Amino acid sequence: MNPITGSIVALVTPMHEDGSVDYPTLRKLIDWHITEGTDCIGVVGTTGESPTVNVEEHCEIIRVSVEQAKTHGARRVPIMAGCGANSTAEAIELARFAQRVGADCQLQVVPYYNKPTQEGQYQHFKAIAEAVGDLPTVLYNVPGRTVADMAHDTVLRLAQVPGIVGIKEATGNIERAQWLIRDVPKGFSVYSGDDPTAVALMLCGGQGNISVTANIAPRLMHELCVAAVAGDVKRAMAIQFQLMPVHKNLFVEANPIPLKWAMARMGLCSEAMRLPMTPMTRALEPVVEGALKQAGLLS
């Protein structure tokens, strides 16, 4: 895999009002992101409601996304398939499917709920990388959701495992990100997983941003990432200041609740989600709408 840099959208999974996956809209969103300059499309992660789709749906979302990313057999944009699980065997099963249908790489989150030790995390990711051969693995550390936190030294150990090519660092801690960027081996990518601090991580030497905001501002996020990776502080920060209200207010409730409301407001997909996710509290609608208007995403 050629190293991925830039804006990687953490794509929503659009759904019909009955909760079924809306595959036609998924295809339209992928086409739109390609047109808008998104550099890579990440599917079936947290933003894609991976906890509430079943295994068959999870696989079909990956398959459809890979298929849509091609035109006449040529790949238009790389697909990063979310394959994480708190069971190593299940994570390997998902990764093998993603590899079989042609995904470009996989995103593997720290196992959640069961709180593995650092050695358990190392063995988990090592087993996945060894099982799927040439499907590159991007680690994903988000202790705010998983409870378990991947330590710096564990990342450095895993960076030596063939096939593990990067990490989505979603703690929002820039000092921590700087230590990673300083210490990881050449060719190992550090991506932000936190929109408010992503510009700082990239200006420190990170390779891109796996972004929630990119769902509604793909062109701006692409341009922000291009500027930040190139070290163009002035341009990167001009876009960052424009997008800051969106970064903040897409998290007034748990992701992707406000994001799906915003996407429905912009006519991109429906607000529908599956329980236990519920529609955004109506009192928050003016807050999110105001953020979209401040960023120039709504008139």
C-alpha positions as a printed Julia matrix, in Angstrom:
299×3 Matrix{Float64}:
   0.0     0.0     0.0
   1.22    3.48   -0.8
   1.23    5.46    2.45
  -2.03    7.38    2.9
  -1.77   11.06    3.74
  -4.38   13.77    4.15
  -8.08   13.65    4.98
  -9.52   10.25    5.8
 -13.24   10.54    6.41
 -14.68    8.39    9.2
 -17.77    7.8     7.1
 -21.27    7.44    8.54
 -23.37    4.42    7.67
 -26.56    5.88    6.18
 -29.75    4.12    7.23
 -33.42    4.07    6.28
 -36.03    5.04    8.83
 -36.6     1.34    9.63
 -32.93    1.01   10.57
 -31.83   -0.95    7.5
 -28.6     0.1     5.8
 -29.18    2.56    2.94
 -26.7     1.23    0.38
 -27.7     3.59   -2.48
 -26.96    6.59   -0.26
 -23.7     5.0     0.87
 -22.65    4.82   -2.78
 -23.66    8.46   -3.32
 -21.65    9.59   -0.31
 -18.56    7.78   -1.6
 -18.94    9.44   -5.0
 -19.38   12.83   -3.32
 -16.26   12.39   -1.21
 -14.22   11.47   -4.27
 -15.48   14.59   -6.06
 -14.72   16.76   -3.01
 -11.14   15.53   -2.7
 -11.28   13.22    0.32
  -8.0    11.28    0.3
  -9.24    8.02    1.84
 -12.61    6.68    3.03
 -12.84    4.86    6.34
 -15.93    2.7     6.74
 -17.63    0.88    9.62
 -15.81    2.6    12.43
 -17.39    4.26   15.45
 -18.89    7.0    13.29
 -20.16    4.25   10.97
 -22.08    2.7    13.91
 -20.06   -0.5    13.87
 -21.4    -1.57   17.31
 -24.97   -1.84   15.98
 -24.5    -3.46   12.57
 -24.32   -7.23   12.48
 -21.4    -9.14   10.98
 -23.16   -9.7     7.64
 -23.98   -6.0     7.32
 -20.5    -5.03    8.44
 -19.01   -7.13    5.64
 -21.48   -5.87    3.04
 -20.75   -2.23    3.88
 -17.05   -2.92    3.28
 -17.77   -4.79    0.04
 -20.08   -2.1    -1.36
 -17.62    0.65   -0.42
 -14.72   -1.07   -2.14
 -16.87   -1.7    -5.21
 -18.05    1.93   -5.36
 -14.53    3.23   -4.98
 -13.68    1.66   -8.35
 -14.59    2.88  -11.83
 -14.08    0.39  -14.64
 -11.88   -1.61  -12.29
  -9.61    1.33  -11.35
  -9.5     2.44   -7.71
 -10.52    6.07   -7.32
  -9.86    6.38   -3.59
  -8.44    3.95   -1.01
 -10.8     2.26    1.45
  -9.81    1.84    5.1
 -12.04   -0.92    6.48
 -12.97   -0.82   10.15
 -12.35   -4.38   11.34
 -11.99   -3.92   15.09
 -13.52   -6.2    17.7
 -12.97   -7.08   21.34
 -12.44  -10.67   20.22
  -9.21  -11.31   18.33
 -10.83  -14.13   16.35
 -13.68  -11.86   15.2
 -11.27   -9.08   14.26
  -9.29  -11.55   12.15
 -12.48  -12.8    10.5
 -13.48   -9.24    9.51
  -9.96   -8.43    8.34
  -9.82  -11.52    6.15
 -13.1   -10.53    4.53
 -11.86   -6.97    3.94
  -8.68   -8.38    2.4
 -10.66  -10.75    0.17
 -12.9    -8.01   -1.28
 -10.03   -5.62   -1.93
  -9.89   -3.07    0.88
  -6.63   -1.12    0.92
  -6.01   -1.28    4.65
  -7.77   -2.0     7.93
  -8.38    0.05   11.07
  -8.06   -1.98   14.27
  -9.26   -0.43   17.51
  -7.94   -1.36   20.94
 -10.27   -4.13   22.24
 -13.04   -2.5    24.19
 -14.84   -3.42   27.42
 -12.68   -6.44   28.33
  -9.66   -4.22   29.25
  -6.68   -6.22   27.94
  -3.23   -5.62   29.4
  -0.48   -4.06   27.31
   0.81   -7.55   26.53
  -2.71   -8.61   25.58
  -2.99   -5.66   23.22
   0.38   -6.48   21.66
  -0.55  -10.1    21.11
  -4.0    -9.11   19.74
  -2.65   -6.78   17.04
   0.31   -9.02   16.26
  -2.03  -11.98   15.67
  -4.22   -9.9    13.32
  -1.24   -8.63   11.32
   0.14  -12.14   10.97
  -3.24  -13.59    9.97
  -4.02  -11.17    7.13
  -0.63  -10.98    5.52
  -0.55   -8.08    3.11
  -3.6    -6.1     4.32
  -1.9    -3.19    6.15
  -3.07   -2.5     9.7
  -3.63    0.94   11.22
  -3.92    0.81   15.0
  -6.59    2.9    16.72
  -6.2     4.19   20.26
  -9.29    5.88   21.71
  -9.33    5.24   25.47
 -12.33    7.53   25.93
 -14.39    4.79   24.29
 -12.42    1.59   24.84
 -11.33    2.25   28.47
  -8.08    0.38   27.73
  -5.28    2.71   26.66
  -2.43    1.69   24.36
   0.82    2.78   25.97
   3.57    4.54   24.01
   5.96    1.62   24.36
   3.3    -0.8    23.12
   2.84    1.27   19.96
   6.61    1.21   19.39
   6.67   -2.58   19.82
   3.81   -2.98   17.36
   5.46   -0.62   14.87
   8.11   -3.33   14.45
   5.52   -5.96   13.42
   5.37   -6.44    9.63
   2.09   -5.15    8.22
   1.36   -2.65   11.0
   1.82    0.68    9.24
   0.32    3.42   11.41
  -1.88    4.56   14.26
  -5.0     6.68   14.66
  -4.13    8.65   17.78
  -7.45    9.87   19.17
  -6.58   10.98   22.69
  -6.34   14.65   21.67
  -3.12   14.88   23.71
  -0.61   16.73   21.52
   2.37   16.07   23.8
   1.62   12.37   23.51
   1.3    12.66   19.73
   4.66   14.47   19.57
   6.38   11.64   21.4
   4.89    9.17   18.94
   5.9    11.22   15.9
   9.41   11.54   17.33
   9.89    7.87   18.21
   8.08    5.74   15.6
  10.2     4.28   12.8
  10.35    5.87    9.38
   7.36    4.88    7.26
   5.04    4.41   10.26
   2.18    6.94    9.96
   0.63    8.88   12.83
  -2.9    10.1    12.09
  -5.1    12.25   14.29
  -8.45   10.89   15.37
  -9.51   14.12   17.08
 -10.72   16.94   14.82
 -10.13   19.84   17.28
  -6.42   19.0    17.66
  -5.74   17.38   14.27
  -4.16   20.49   12.75
  -1.62   20.61   15.58
  -0.75   16.93   15.21
  -0.17   17.33   11.47
   1.9    20.5    11.92
   4.04   18.46   14.32
   4.71   15.92   11.57
   1.64   13.68   11.47
   0.41   12.29    8.16
  -3.3    13.08    8.24
  -6.63   13.16   10.04
  -9.25   10.43   10.35
 -12.11   12.87   10.58
 -15.73   13.18   11.7
 -15.94   16.76   10.4
 -14.96   15.56    6.9
 -18.42   13.98    6.61
 -19.92   17.44    6.14
 -16.89   19.51    5.08
 -14.82   17.17    2.91
 -13.26   19.8     0.67
 -12.27   22.04    3.56
 -10.83   19.14    5.55
  -8.84   17.97    2.54
  -7.43   21.47    2.07
  -6.66   21.79    5.79
  -4.76   18.49    5.74
  -2.82   19.38    2.6
  -1.75   22.69    4.16
  -0.9    21.24    7.57
   1.11   18.28    6.23
   3.03   20.73    4.03
   3.73   22.98    7.03
   1.65   25.89    5.72
   0.59   27.18    9.13
  -1.22   30.26    7.88
  -3.48   28.4     5.45
  -4.05   25.44    7.79
  -5.06   27.67   10.68
  -7.35   29.82    8.54
  -9.38   26.69    7.7
  -9.11   25.42   11.28
 -10.58   28.65   12.64
 -13.44   28.35   10.14
 -14.18   24.75   11.18
 -13.73   25.06   14.95
 -17.47   25.55   15.69
 -18.19   22.35   13.75
 -15.41   20.37   15.48
 -16.86   21.39   18.84
 -20.57   21.06   18.24
 -20.55   17.73   16.41
 -19.89   16.34   19.9
 -22.65   18.02   21.92
 -23.96   14.46   22.2
 -22.26   11.16   21.44
 -20.92   10.76   17.91
 -22.56   10.21   15.42
 -25.81   11.64   16.83
 -25.13   15.35   16.05
 -23.32   14.44   12.83
 -26.29   12.53   11.43
 -28.58   15.43   12.33
 -26.23   17.81   10.51
 -26.05   15.54    7.48
 -29.84   15.33    7.35
 -30.03   19.12    7.62
 -27.63   19.38    4.67
 -29.57   16.82    2.63
 -26.79   14.22    2.6
 -28.55   11.32    4.34
 -31.3    10.67    6.84
 -30.92   11.13   10.58
 -31.87    7.49   11.19
 -29.8     5.44   13.64
 -30.25    2.2    15.53
 -30.9     1.89   19.23
 -29.32    2.53   21.64
 -28.43    5.62   19.57
 -31.32    8.07   19.52
 -32.03   11.3    17.6
 -30.35   14.43   18.86
 -32.04   16.35   21.66
 -34.19   18.93   19.87
 -32.99   21.77   22.11
 -29.51   21.27   20.61
 -30.63   21.72   17.0
 -30.03   25.52   16.95
 -26.55   24.95   18.41
 -25.49   22.53   15.67
 -27.23   24.54   12.95
 -25.48   27.66   14.15
 -22.11   25.88   13.9
 -22.86   24.83   10.33
 -23.74   28.41    9.42
 -20.65   29.86   11.12
 -18.48   27.47    9.08
 -20.26   28.42    5.86
 -21.74   24.97    5.36
 -25.31   26.33    5.48
 -26.55   29.69    4.28
